[in-house]
């Protein structure tokens, strides 16, 4: 029996389950071999089944003699959607198609497709007991179809327009012949349906085309008669004579009005030049006159002579007077010639005005005629629309008739599908697969045998162990085991006295302890349940993001905490240690620079957050040292320490805070309302100190308190490093 009391809480002993399975390994192996042998024999007894597959691609197809434009139009048409492909899958499984394949291959003569005629004894017994319907009551044709459908599988290949046809048979030749026959019957059926459609279209289009021809002739005759009777003669393809005449007069009137405005603007420019006395030789009309150009040349010559003679003659000299008189006469002639040009331009404006008035009168007359022609065109447009509609419909029917007539032959209407993969005669049977069946049977037998063994061990109670142990019992057993356990070897370095923790400053300012909370001490269950390795395994399984380590005996406990941190880092966890001790011993063991920025500098605002995180010398763990700032000034900003812990908990798997020789009052401020693990680091277990601390933590309401007492490994490792 298990020795577990009936009223005790129990847990499953996984080690006992494994040992029970290992103790019965020969029996389990024998059962596994028997199961594999039975599976092998059964696989060999079964009749082999062969499977082959044909694949059909559904796509629009045009005849080989079709023109390039027709092929492109066919290819540009909409592809078949999922519903159309699913419809083709159902068509391949239709009873008519299956019957045609069965008749073509004469499958009704094969015993494989009529098992009911040679029924087994068990089937006969079930029929007599009315537990099964007598298959002989069904017609032979229906029995063959049922057997055919059981071996047939038609499906759409996912993500494509390909349909697969699978068939399973005892005969490999038949397994390949049936899918190919189904594909051929399907293609011939689709092609025949297109031929029937073309024939029906041809028969229907012939009388419709004759009727449309008569209607088109009558409609075009009415259009011609109406146009003649109303004088709506066309000058080109779309415009009548009155409309064309009105357009020409309007264009000419616009041109004449533009000429008039241009002439008036030119005359005004000349008048402005004459009235203001400005030079008129910059105007285009003045400069284009040959007379003006000659007079300007003469004026320029006289002006040049006067300028030359003024240098050697007086102003009253007869020669100068004569030249000045000639210059004045030339300028008078230029002005007179300019007046003539102005009069010419004004005459052009008057002629344009008269021409515009005449064109406006003609426009009014033609516009009235065009209005009457527009009223007559309303009836003409109606007749033309009717004739155009009839003509377009006739042309459409003629095109369709020619297409349908050209596809009356069987080779001219291919099915909208083609075979992309024909079934071939399979060499290896599809079922049974001897090796996979034997492997699966062996593995299943092995697993079931192991499960049965474990269940027997659980029901017998041998794999159960009690877990209901009171805290005082734990304390007594712990002390007893410590007394029985071998003593640790002498330490390599002398133990330094314990320094007060940095949290003692917090306790001086605020001493808050939650009372009346039930607590329990949780410890790791291993061969040495208080070792650093056991505590590391316990923290690995715990989900708490924060662990508070308290070392009542001083630096030897801090060394054990450093060892714990490195073990966790070596196990692949992201872990960081915060040095909150008074002596700074963790910083000495892990840091390269003893004066590096740390937690006190961060709390005082003298260092950035990233500057306080350093790497361990001997592992992948990280360290926040004690720092250089004053501890009391740093502890005034202890509220910022809570934000620091939250940020680190988000970045690391576990945050370890080494508090040194701290008491419950200091720890309570740091761990309030947090999911935290409390670790008592006592390398050399002292019963009095342990009991006192456990009592204080129980009174403060801490539910999880883990004892770590393994001083030998820590002292040996760090004593040599020192």
Secondary structure per residue as TSV (DSSP state, phi and psi in degrees):
chain	resnum	aa	ss	phi	psi
A	1	X	-	360.0	169.1
A	2	X	-	-81.3	-26.7
A	3	X	-	80.3	17.2
A	4	X	-	-97.3	128.9
A	5	X	-	-67.4	151.7
A	6	X	T	-68.0	-30.0
A	7	X	T	-96.4	10.5
A	8	X	S	-93.2	148.9
A	9	X	-	-79.1	138.6
A	10	X	E	-125.3	159.9
A	11	X	E	-129.3	158.6
A	12	X	E	-82.1	129.7
A	13	X	-	-90.5	98.3
A	14	X	H	-64.5	-35.4
A	15	X	H	-61.7	-39.2
A	16	X	H	-66.2	-36.2
A	17	X	H	-64.2	-43.1
A	18	X	H	-65.0	-41.3
A	19	X	H	-64.9	-36.5
A	20	X	H	-65.7	-41.5
A	21	X	H	-65.7	-41.0
A	22	X	H	-66.2	-35.3
A	23	X	H	-67.4	-27.8
A	24	X	T	-105.9	25.2
A	25	X	H	-62.0	-36.2
A	26	X	H	-66.1	-42.1
A	27	X	H	-63.9	-44.6
A	28	X	H	-64.1	-40.5
A	29	X	H	-64.4	-38.7
A	30	X	H	-64.4	-45.0
A	31	X	H	-61.9	-39.8
A	32	X	H	-63.0	-43.3
A	33	X	H	-64.8	-39.1
A	34	X	H	-62.9	-44.6
A	35	X	H	-62.0	-41.2
A	36	X	H	-64.4	-39.4
A	37	X	H	-64.9	-42.3
A	38	X	H	-62.0	-41.8
A	39	X	H	-64.9	-39.1
A	40	X	H	-64.7	-44.4
A	41	X	H	-64.3	-42.4
A	42	X	H	-63.7	-38.3
A	43	X	H	-66.0	-35.4
A	44	X	H	-73.0	-31.2
A	45	X	H	-72.1	-33.1
A	46	X	S	-63.3	145.6
A	47	X	-	-74.2	133.3
A	48	X	-	-68.4	142.6
A	49	X	B	-116.8	135.5
A	50	X	E	-113.2	144.0
A	51	X	E	-132.1	138.0
A	52	X	E	-137.8	161.6
A	53	X	E	-139.4	140.6
A	54	X	E	-119.1	140.2
A	55	X	E	-120.2	137.0
A	56	X	E	-121.0	132.1
A	57	X	E	-97.8	124.0
A	58	X	E	-91.5	115.8
A	59	X	-	-156.6	149.6
A	60	X	-	-66.2	135.5
A	61	X	-	-130.2	143.1
A	62	X	-	-114.0	157.3
A	63	X	-	-64.3	158.2
A	64	X	T	-66.2	-28.5
A	65	X	T	-89.1	3.2
A	66	X	-	-66.7	150.3
A	67	X	-	-71.5	164.9
A	68	X	H	-61.7	-39.9
A	69	X	H	-63.4	-39.5
A	70	X	H	-66.7	-39.8
A	71	X	H	-63.2	-42.5
A	72	X	H	-64.8	-39.6
A	73	X	H	-64.0	-39.0
A	74	X	H	-67.1	-40.1
A	75	X	H	-70.4	-26.9
A	76	X	T	-82.0	-5.4
A	77	X	S	-69.8	165.6
A	78	X	-	-66.0	136.1
A	79	X	-	-76.5	159.5
A	80	X	-	-68.9	136.8
A	81	X	-	-88.5	-175.2
A	82	X	H	-63.0	-37.1
A	83	X	H	-66.3	-39.3
A	84	X	H	-66.0	-41.2
A	85	X	H	-63.8	-42.3
A	86	X	H	-62.7	-35.5
A	87	X	H	-65.2	-38.8
A	88	X	H	-66.7	-33.4
A	89	X	H	-62.8	-42.6
A	90	X	H	-67.3	-35.8
A	91	X	H	-63.9	-37.4
A	92	X	H	-66.3	-22.3
A	93	X	T	-101.3	11.7
A	94	X	-	-69.6	153.2
A	95	X	H	-65.2	-38.1
A	96	X	H	-63.2	-43.3
A	97	X	H	-66.2	-42.1
A	98	X	H	-64.2	-39.9
A	99	X	H	-63.4	-38.9
A	100	X	H	-65.6	-40.2
A	101	X	H	-66.0	-42.2
A	102	X	H	-62.3	-41.9
A	103	X	H	-70.3	-39.2
A	104	X	H	-64.7	-40.8
A	105	X	H	-92.3	-3.2
A	106	X	T	54.9	49.8
A	107	X	G	-73.3	-17.8
A	108	X	G	-69.8	-11.2
A	109	X	G	-90.6	-5.5
A	110	X	-	-93.4	132.3
A	111	X	G	-62.7	-26.1
A	112	X	G	-60.1	-29.2
A	113	X	G	-99.9	10.9
A	114	X	-	-146.0	63.3
A	115	X	G	-66.2	-23.1
A	116	X	G	-66.2	-29.2
A	117	X	G	-67.1	-28.2
A	118	X	G	-117.8	55.7
A	119	X	-	-65.9	155.5
A	120	X	-	-81.9	168.8
A	121	X	H	-65.3	-39.5
A	122	X	H	-62.8	-39.9
A	123	X	H	-64.4	-37.9
A	124	X	H	-66.1	-39.6
A	125	X	H	-63.9	-43.2
A	126	X	H	-64.4	-35.1
A	127	X	H	-68.1	-41.0
A	128	X	H	-67.2	-32.5
A	129	X	T	-83.4	5.7
A	130	X	T	59.4	27.5
A	131	X	S	-93.1	-8.7
A	132	X	S	-146.3	141.4
A	133	X	-	-72.5	139.8
A	134	X	-	-69.0	114.3
A	135	X	G	-65.9	-19.2
A	136	X	G	-72.2	-13.9
A	137	X	G	-70.8	-22.6
A	138	X	S	-80.4	149.1
A	139	X	-	-62.6	151.8
A	140	X	H	-56.4	-39.9
A	141	X	H	-62.4	-40.0
A	142	X	H	-68.0	-36.9
A	143	X	H	-65.2	-39.4
A	144	X	H	-65.6	-42.3
A	145	X	H	-63.7	-41.8
A	146	X	H	-61.7	-44.1
A	147	X	H	-65.4	-36.3
A	148	X	H	-65.5	-44.1
A	149	X	H	-66.5	-35.8
A	150	X	H	-62.4	-30.6
A	151	X	H	-94.8	-5.2
A	152	X	E	-100.6	142.3
A	153	X	E	-140.0	117.6
A	154	X	E	-117.7	127.1
A	155	X	E	-149.0	159.9
A	156	X	E	-94.2	130.3
A	157	X	-	-67.7	124.6
A	158	X	T	-58.0	137.2
A	159	X	T	74.8	20.1
A	160	X	S	-151.0	176.3
A	161	X	S	-105.9	30.7
A	162	X	E	-102.1	136.3
A	163	X	E	-113.4	127.9
A	164	X	E	-100.1	140.6
A	165	X	E	-121.2	107.7
A	166	X	E	-103.8	142.0
A	167	X	E	-141.2	136.6
A	168	X	E	-113.9	132.7
A	169	X	E	-152.6	159.7
A	170	X	S	-75.0	-20.9
A	171	X	S	-101.0	118.0
A	172	X	H	-63.1	-33.9
A	173	X	H	-65.1	-41.6
A	174	X	H	-68.2	-35.4
A	175	X	H	-62.1	-29.9
A	176	X	H	-89.6	-31.4
A	177	X	H	-72.6	-38.1
A	178	X	H	-66.7	-47.6
A	179	X	H	-60.7	-39.1
A	180	X	H	-65.3	-40.3
A	181	X	H	-64.5	-41.0
A	182	X	H	-62.5	-41.1
A	183	X	H	-64.2	-42.4
A	184	X	H	-65.3	-43.1
A	185	X	H	-63.4	-39.6
A	186	X	H	-62.8	-45.6
A	187	X	H	-65.1	-40.7
A	188	X	H	-66.8	-36.6
A	189	X	H	-64.4	-44.3
A	190	X	H	-65.3	-41.8
A	191	X	H	-64.4	-41.4
A	192	X	H	-62.6	-37.1
A	193	X	H	-64.5	-38.4
A	194	X	H	-68.3	-36.7
A	195	X	H	-63.8	-43.8
A	196	X	H	-61.5	-39.8
A	197	X	H	-65.1	-41.5
A	198	X	H	-64.7	-40.2
A	199	X	H	-64.8	-43.4
A	200	X	H	-63.6	-39.1
A	201	X	H	-64.8	-39.0
A	202	X	H	-65.0	-44.8
A	203	X	H	-64.2	-34.8
A	204	X	H	-78.4	-32.6
A	205	X	H	-75.9	-29.1
A	206	X	H	-58.1	-55.9
A	207	X	H	-66.2	-32.2
A	208	X	H	-65.5	-37.3
A	209	X	H	-67.2	-41.6
A	210	X	H	-62.2	-42.4
A	211	X	H	-65.2	-39.7
A	212	X	H	-68.0	-34.2
A	213	X	H	-61.3	-43.1
A	214	X	H	-64.2	-40.8
A	215	X	H	-66.8	-37.1
A	216	X	H	-66.3	-42.2
A	217	X	H	-62.3	-44.3
A	218	X	H	-64.0	-41.2
A	219	X	H	-66.9	-41.5
A	220	X	H	-68.6	-32.8
A	221	X	H	-66.3	-40.3
A	222	X	H	-64.2	-38.3
A	223	X	H	-63.2	-45.1
A	224	X	H	-64.6	-42.9
A	225	X	H	-64.5	-41.4
A	226	X	H	-66.1	-40.9
A	227	X	H	-64.8	-37.9
A	228	X	H	-71.3	-42.1
A	229	X	H	-68.2	-28.1
A	230	X	T	-105.2	5.8
A	231	X	T	66.3	30.2
A	232	X	-	-92.9	66.1
A	233	X	-	-77.9	141.5
A	234	X	B	-97.4	132.6
A	235	X	S	-84.0	-28.7
A	236	X	S	-142.7	-157.1
A	237	X	S	-68.3	-24.1
A	238	X	S	-132.0	-12.3
A	239	X	-	-114.2	138.9
A	240	X	B	-86.6	169.3
A	241	X	H	-64.4	-46.7
A	242	X	H	-59.7	-40.2
A	243	X	H	-66.8	-39.7
A	244	X	H	-65.9	-40.9
A	245	X	H	-63.7	-41.1
A	246	X	H	-64.4	-38.2
A	247	X	H	-65.5	-39.8
A	248	X	H	-66.7	-43.0
A	249	X	H	-65.1	-40.2
A	250	X	H	-64.4	-40.1
A	251	X	H	-66.5	-40.8
A	252	X	H	-67.2	-39.9
A	253	X	H	-62.3	-40.1
A	254	X	H	-64.6	-40.3
A	255	X	H	-65.9	-42.7
A	256	X	H	-65.4	-41.5
A	257	X	H	-63.0	-35.4
A	258	X	H	-67.0	-40.0
A	259	X	H	-64.2	-39.8
A	260	X	H	-62.5	-46.8
A	261	X	H	-64.3	-35.6
A	262	X	H	-67.4	-42.6
A	263	X	H	-65.4	-41.9
A	264	X	H	-63.3	-38.7
A	265	X	H	-67.4	-39.6
A	266	X	H	-66.0	-41.9
A	267	X	H	-64.1	-40.0
A	268	X	H	-65.0	-37.5
A	269	X	H	-64.7	-40.1
A	270	X	H	-67.0	-42.7
A	271	X	H	-61.2	-41.2
A	272	X	H	-64.5	-38.2
A	273	X	H	-67.3	-39.3
A	274	X	H	-69.6	-41.7
A	275	X	H	-70.2	-32.7
A	276	X	H	-89.6	-9.9
A	277	X	T	75.9	11.9
A	278	X	-	-76.5	164.1
A	279	X	-	-68.6	130.5
A	280	X	-	-100.9	3.3
A	281	X	T	-75.2	-4.8
A	282	X	T	-88.0	-12.0
A	283	X	S	-76.1	138.7
A	284	X	H	-60.4	-39.9
A	285	X	H	-65.8	-35.7
A	286	X	H	-71.5	-44.9
A	287	X	H	-69.3	-24.4
A	288	X	T	-78.8	-10.0
A	289	X	-	-80.7	128.7
A	290	X	H	-68.3	-36.8
A	291	X	H	-63.2	-45.5
A	292	X	H	-61.7	-40.8
A	293	X	H	-62.6	-41.2
A	294	X	H	-66.6	-43.3
A	295	X	H	-63.0	-39.0
A	296	X	H	-65.6	-36.6
A	297	X	H	-66.2	-42.8
A	298	X	H	-63.0	-44.0
A	299	X	H	-59.5	-41.0
A	300	X	H	-65.4	-38.8
A	301	X	H	-66.0	-45.6
A	302	X	H	-61.3	-40.2
A	303	X	H	-64.7	-35.4
A	304	X	H	-69.0	-39.7
A	305	X	H	-65.3	-43.7
A	306	X	H	-59.6	-42.5
A	307	X	H	-64.7	-36.4
A	308	X	H	-71.0	-42.3
A	309	X	H	-72.9	-26.3
A	310	X	T	-65.6	-18.6
A	311	X	T	-79.1	-21.1
A	312	X	T	-120.9	-15.1
A	313	X	S	-120.4	158.7
A	314	X	-	-81.3	164.5
A	315	X	T	-65.9	-26.9
A	316	X	T	-88.5	7.7
A	317	X	-	-68.3	139.7
A	318	X	H	-59.2	-34.1
A	319	X	H	-64.7	-42.1
A	320	X	H	-68.2	-39.3
A	321	X	H	-63.2	-40.3
A	322	X	H	-63.6	-43.8
A	323	X	H	-65.2	-39.1
A	324	X	H	-65.5	-37.1
A	325	X	H	-64.5	-41.2
A	326	X	H	-64.1	-39.0
A	327	X	H	-64.5	-40.1
A	328	X	H	-66.6	-37.5
A	329	X	H	-65.3	-41.3
A	330	X	H	-62.6	-41.4
A	331	X	H	-66.6	-34.1
A	332	X	H	-65.1	-40.8
A	333	X	H	-64.4	-39.2
A	334	X	H	-62.2	-40.5
A	335	X	H	-67.0	-41.4
A	336	X	H	-63.5	-41.0
A	337	X	H	-65.3	-34.5
A	338	X	H	-65.9	-39.0
A	339	X	H	-62.6	-37.1
A	340	X	H	-65.3	-42.2
A	341	X	H	-63.3	-39.5
A	342	X	H	-62.0	-43.0
A	343	X	H	-63.5	-35.8
A	344	X	H	-66.2	-42.2
A	345	X	H	-66.4	-38.5
A	346	X	H	-65.2	-35.5
A	347	X	H	-64.4	-39.3
A	348	X	H	-60.9	-42.0
A	349	X	H	-63.6	-39.0
A	350	X	H	-66.9	-41.0
A	351	X	H	-63.4	-42.2
A	352	X	H	-63.7	-35.9
A	353	X	H	-66.1	-42.8
A	354	X	H	-64.7	-40.5
A	355	X	H	-63.5	-39.6
A	356	X	H	-65.2	-40.5
A	357	X	H	-62.3	-41.5
A	358	X	H	-65.9	-41.4
A	359	X	H	-65.6	-35.2
A	360	X	H	-64.3	-40.2
A	361	X	H	-64.3	-41.4
A	362	X	H	-65.1	-37.7
A	363	X	H	-63.0	-41.3
A	364	X	H	-62.2	-41.7
A	365	X	H	-65.4	-46.6
A	366	X	H	-68.3	-33.6
A	367	X	H	-64.9	-37.5
A	368	X	H	-65.0	-41.1
A	369	X	H	-65.4	-38.1
A	370	X	H	-67.5	-34.2
A	371	X	H	-63.8	-41.8
A	372	X	H	-66.2	-37.9
A	373	X	H	-66.5	-33.9
A	374	X	H	-64.6	-37.6
A	375	X	H	-65.2	-38.3
A	376	X	H	-70.1	-28.8
A	377	X	H	-70.9	-19.3
A	378	X	H	-59.7	-48.4
A	379	X	H	-67.3	-35.7
A	380	X	H	-64.6	-40.7
A	381	X	H	-64.1	-37.8
A	382	X	H	-62.9	-43.5
A	383	X	H	-66.2	-38.1
A	384	X	H	-67.4	-38.9
A	385	X	H	-62.4	-42.4
A	386	X	H	-63.0	-44.6
A	387	X	H	-65.4	-39.2
A	388	X	H	-65.2	-42.8
A	389	X	H	-62.4	-43.8
A	390	X	H	-64.2	-39.6
A	391	X	H	-66.8	-42.7
A	392	X	H	-64.4	-41.2
A	393	X	H	-64.1	-39.5
A	394	X	H	-63.4	-44.3
A	395	X	H	-62.7	-39.9
A	396	X	H	-63.7	-43.9
A	397	X	H	-63.9	-37.9
A	398	X	H	-64.3	-41.4
A	399	X	H	-64.0	-45.6
A	400	X	H	-64.5	-37.1
A	401	X	H	-65.7	-42.8
A	402	X	H	-63.6	-41.7
A	403	X	H	-63.1	-45.7
A	404	X	H	-65.2	-39.2
A	405	X	H	-67.8	-33.9
A	406	X	H	-74.1	-13.6
A	407	X	T	-109.5	26.3
A	408	X	-	-75.2	-17.6
A	409	X	S	-85.7	152.9
A	410	X	G	-65.4	-31.4
A	411	X	G	-78.8	-11.4
A	412	X	G	-92.2	-3.6
A	413	X	S	-129.9	75.2
A	414	X	-	-69.7	152.8
A	415	X	-	-69.1	152.4
A	416	X	S	-79.4	51.1
A	417	X	E	-167.6	157.0
A	418	X	E	-150.4	154.3
A	419	X	E	-81.9	123.3
A	420	X	E	-103.8	-15.7
A	421	X	E	-154.2	115.8
A	422	X	-	-88.3	149.8
A	423	X	-	-73.1	137.4
A	424	X	-	-116.9	159.1
A	425	X	-	-68.0	119.1
A	426	X	-	-71.8	147.6
A	427	X	S	-95.9	-46.4
A	428	X	S	-95.9	143.7
A	429	X	-	-69.1	146.6
A	430	X	S	-75.3	-34.6
A	431	X	B	-150.5	139.0
A	432	X	-	-90.6	151.7
A	433	X	-	-93.4	106.3
A	434	X	H	-63.4	-49.9
A	435	X	H	-64.0	-50.6
A	436	X	H	-60.6	-37.7
A	437	X	H	-64.3	-43.6
A	438	X	H	-65.7	-42.4
A	439	X	H	-64.1	-46.2
A	440	X	H	-63.7	-42.4
A	441	X	H	-63.7	-40.7
A	442	X	H	-65.1	-45.9
A	443	X	H	-64.0	-42.8
A	444	X	H	-64.0	-41.4
A	445	X	H	-64.5	-40.5
A	446	X	H	-62.8	-45.7
A	447	X	H	-65.7	-44.7
A	448	X	H	-63.9	-39.4
A	449	X	H	-64.1	-42.3
A	450	X	H	-64.7	-39.9
A	451	X	H	-65.0	-42.9
A	452	X	H	-62.0	-41.5
A	453	X	H	-62.1	-44.2
A	454	X	H	-64.3	-41.1
A	455	X	H	-64.1	-40.2
A	456	X	H	-62.5	-38.3
A	457	X	H	-67.8	-38.0
A	458	X	H	-69.4	-44.2
A	459	X	H	-67.1	-28.0
A	460	X	H	-76.4	-16.0
A	461	X	T	88.6	-2.9
A	462	X	T	-72.6	-21.5
A	463	X	T	-98.5	19.5
A	464	X	E	-113.7	146.5
A	465	X	E	-138.9	146.1
A	466	X	E	-74.2	146.9
A	467	X	-	-127.9	-0.1
A	468	X	-	-87.7	87.7
A	469	X	-	-122.4	131.7
A	470	X	-	-76.7	155.2
A	471	X	H	-60.0	-39.6
A	472	X	H	-65.4	-31.3
A	473	X	H	-66.1	-39.2
A	474	X	H	-61.4	-43.8
A	475	X	H	-62.9	-44.1
A	476	X	H	-64.4	-44.5
A	477	X	H	-66.5	-37.1
A	478	X	H	-63.0	-46.3
A	479	X	H	-63.5	-40.8
A	480	X	H	-63.5	-43.1
A	481	X	H	-65.7	-36.8
A	482	X	H	-64.7	-34.1
A	483	X	H	-72.5	-33.9
A	484	X	H	-79.2	-32.9
A	485	X	S	-64.6	150.2
A	486	X	-	-61.7	147.1
A	487	X	-	-76.6	150.5
A	488	X	-	-73.8	156.7
A	489	X	-	-68.6	156.4
A	490	X	-	-58.8	144.4
A	491	X	-	-74.9	154.2
A	492	X	S	-77.7	-29.6
A	493	X	S	-122.2	151.7
A	494	X	-	-67.5	140.5
A	495	X	-	-76.1	130.6
A	496	X	-	-87.5	151.8
A	497	X	-	-66.0	149.8
A	498	X	-	-68.7	134.0
A	499	X	-	-98.9	148.6
A	500	X	B	-64.3	143.3
A	501	X	-	-72.7	157.4
A	502	X	T	-61.1	-27.6
A	503	X	H	-71.6	-11.5
A	504	X	H	-63.4	-31.1
A	505	X	H	-64.7	-37.5
A	506	X	H	-65.7	-41.3
A	507	X	H	-65.4	-29.9
A	508	X	H	-67.1	-34.8
A	509	X	H	-85.1	-32.8
A	510	X	-	-147.6	118.9
A	511	X	-	-116.8	89.9
A	512	X	-	-119.1	121.4
A	513	X	-	-128.8	127.0
A	514	X	-	-79.4	132.7
A	515	X	-	-112.8	172.8
A	516	X	S	58.6	43.4
A	517	X	-	-118.9	129.2
A	518	X	-	-73.2	136.4
A	519	X	-	-126.9	166.8
A	520	X	E	-151.0	146.6
A	521	X	E	-93.7	123.9
A	522	X	-	-108.8	132.8
A	523	X	-	-131.1	156.8
A	524	X	-	-76.9	138.3
A	525	X	-	-99.0	102.2
A	526	X	S	-144.2	-175.8
A	527	X	S	-59.7	-42.4
A	528	X	S	-117.0	97.4
A	529	X	T	-73.3	-12.1
A	530	X	T	-109.9	10.1
A	531	X	S	-74.6	163.6
A	532	X	H	-63.4	-38.2
A	533	X	H	-63.8	-40.9
A	534	X	H	-64.6	-41.7
A	535	X	H	-65.6	-37.9
A	536	X	H	-62.7	-42.0
A	537	X	H	-63.0	-39.4
A	538	X	H	-64.3	-44.4
A	539	X	H	-67.4	-31.0
A	540	X	H	-63.8	-38.7
A	541	X	H	-81.3	-16.9
A	542	X	-	-79.6	149.4
A	543	X	-	-97.0	0.9
A	544	X	-	-68.5	130.8
A	545	X	S	-83.1	-8.1
A	546	X	E	-132.7	135.5
A	547	X	E	-128.8	125.5
A	548	X	E	-103.1	117.0
A	549	X	E	-102.2	127.6
A	550	X	E	-117.7	126.8
A	551	X	-	-117.2	87.3
A	552	X	T	-62.9	-28.0
A	553	X	T	-91.0	-1.0
A	554	X	-	106.5	-138.8
A	555	X	H	-69.7	-27.5
A	556	X	H	-64.9	-35.6
A	557	X	H	-68.8	-38.6
A	558	X	H	-62.7	-37.1
A	559	X	H	-63.2	-39.6
A	560	X	H	-64.2	-35.9
A	561	X	H	-66.0	-40.0
A	562	X	H	-62.1	-42.3
A	563	X	H	-61.2	-41.3
A	564	X	H	-60.2	-42.9
A	565	X	H	-62.9	-41.6
A	566	X	H	-69.8	-35.5
A	567	X	H	-63.4	-41.9
A	568	X	H	-64.3	-40.0
A	569	X	H	-66.2	-39.6
A	570	X	H	-66.0	-26.0
A	571	X	T	-79.2	0.5
A	572	X	T	96.6	7.4
A	573	X	-	-91.3	144.5
A	574	X	-	-83.3	110.4
A	575	X	E	-134.1	145.4
A	576	X	E	-134.9	142.6
A	577	X	E	-113.9	132.9
A	578	X	E	-107.5	122.5
A	579	X	E	-86.8	103.3
A	580	X	-	-112.1	19.3
A	581	X	-	-79.0	165.9
A	582	X	S	-82.6	-28.1
A	583	X	S	-90.3	-20.4
A	584	X	-	71.1	27.0
A	585	X	H	-65.6	-39.6
A	586	X	H	-59.1	-35.2
A	587	X	H	-65.0	-38.4
A	588	X	H	-64.4	-37.4
A	589	X	H	-78.6	-32.0
A	590	X	H	-107.4	-30.6
A	591	X	-	-90.7	148.3
A	592	X	S	-80.0	-36.4
A	593	X	-	-114.2	114.1
A	594	X	T	-70.5	-19.1
A	595	X	T	-102.2	21.7
A	596	X	-	-70.7	155.5
A	597	X	-	-64.0	140.4
A	598	X	-	-141.7	-154.5
A	599	X	H	-67.1	-36.4
A	600	X	H	-66.5	-38.4
A	601	X	H	-65.9	-36.4
A	602	X	H	-67.8	-41.4
A	603	X	H	-69.9	-29.7
A	604	X	H	-83.1	-6.3
A	605	X	T	77.8	20.4
A	606	X	S	-98.7	0.1
A	607	X	S	-147.9	148.2
A	608	X	-	-76.5	160.0
A	609	X	T	-61.6	-44.3
A	610	X	G	-68.8	-24.2
A	611	X	G	-77.1	-13.0
A	612	X	G	-94.4	-5.1
A	613	X	-	-97.9	124.5
A	614	X	E	-129.1	159.6
A	615	X	E	-89.9	149.0
A	616	X	-	-74.3	149.0
A	617	X	S	-71.7	-30.7
A	618	X	S	-120.4	9.1
A	619	X	S	-156.2	-177.6
A	620	X	S	-88.8	5.6
A	621	X	-	-72.8	161.1
A	622	X	E	-114.1	160.5
A	623	X	E	-138.6	138.3
A	624	X	E	-111.2	106.7
A	625	X	-	-67.1	179.5
A	626	X	-	-68.6	-41.4
A	627	X	-	101.2	175.6
A	628	X	S	-105.6	-15.4
A	629	X	S	-76.0	167.6
A	630	X	-	-68.2	133.1
A	631	X	H	-66.8	-43.5
A	632	X	H	-65.4	-41.8
A	633	X	H	-65.3	-35.6
A	634	X	H	-67.1	-39.1
A	635	X	H	-71.3	-13.6
A	636	X	T	-67.5	-25.1
A	637	X	T	-100.7	34.1
A	638	X	T	-63.9	-23.2
A	639	X	H	-62.8	-28.6
A	640	X	H	-71.0	-19.1
A	641	X	H	-65.4	-30.9
A	642	X	H	-64.7	-41.2
A	643	X	H	-65.0	-36.8
A	644	X	H	-61.5	-44.6
A	645	X	H	-65.5	-38.3
A	646	X	H	-63.7	-41.8
A	647	X	H	-66.1	-41.8
A	648	X	H	-68.3	-37.5
A	649	X	H	-64.0	-28.6
A	650	X	H	-76.3	-24.2
A	651	X	H	-99.0	-22.6
A	652	X	S	-120.7	156.2
A	653	X	S	-69.5	-34.3
A	654	X	E	-150.0	135.7
A	655	X	E	-111.7	118.4
A	656	X	E	-105.3	123.7
A	657	X	E	-109.6	111.8
A	658	X	E	-89.0	111.1
A	659	X	-	-97.3	-5.8
A	660	X	-	69.6	-143.3
A	661	X	B	-84.4	65.8
A	662	X	-	-94.1	158.7
A	663	X	-	-108.1	177.2
A	664	X	H	-64.4	-35.3
A	665	X	H	-62.5	-40.5
A	666	X	H	-72.7	-36.7
A	667	X	H	-70.6	-33.9
A	668	X	H	-62.0	-35.8
A	669	X	H	-66.6	-34.7
A	670	X	H	-77.8	-31.1
A	671	X	H	-110.0	12.6
A	672	X	T	-63.7	133.8
A	673	X	T	53.1	45.0
A	674	X	S	-131.0	152.4
A	675	X	-	-84.7	103.7
A	676	X	E	-136.2	149.5
A	677	X	E	-107.1	128.8
A	678	X	E	-99.4	123.2
A	679	X	E	-116.7	121.5
A	680	X	E	-93.3	106.4
A	681	X	E	-90.8	97.3
A	682	X	-	-122.4	85.3
A	683	X	S	-55.0	-42.0
A	684	X	S	-110.8	101.2
A	685	X	-	-61.6	124.7
A	686	X	-	-115.0	118.5
A	687	X	H	-60.9	-42.0
A	688	X	H	-64.2	-46.9
A	689	X	H	-63.4	-41.0
A	690	X	H	-64.4	-46.4
A	691	X	H	-64.1	-41.1
A	692	X	H	-62.6	-46.6
A	693	X	H	-65.7	-40.6
A	694	X	H	-61.4	-39.9
A	695	X	H	-64.5	-42.6
A	696	X	H	-65.9	-42.5
A	697	X	H	-68.4	-34.3
A	698	X	H	-63.9	-41.4
A	699	X	H	-66.5	-30.0
A	700	X	H	-82.3	-6.9
A	701	X	T	92.4	24.0
A	702	X	-	-89.3	124.1
A	703	X	S	-87.3	-30.9
A	704	X	E	-116.3	113.2
A	705	X	E	-129.8	119.7
A	706	X	E	-110.8	131.2
A	707	X	E	-92.6	131.9
A	708	X	E	-123.8	107.9
A	709	X	-	-132.2	90.2
A	710	X	-	-152.4	71.3
A	711	X	H	-75.4	-27.4
A	712	X	H	-62.7	-48.6
A	713	X	H	-64.5	-41.3
A	714	X	H	-67.2	-45.6
A	715	X	H	-67.3	-39.2
A	716	X	H	-65.8	-41.8
A	717	X	H	-68.9	-46.6
A	718	X	H	-86.8	-20.1
A	719	X	H	-67.1	-40.3
A	720	X	H	-68.2	-38.5
A	721	X	H	-64.8	-36.0
A	722	X	-	-65.6	360.0
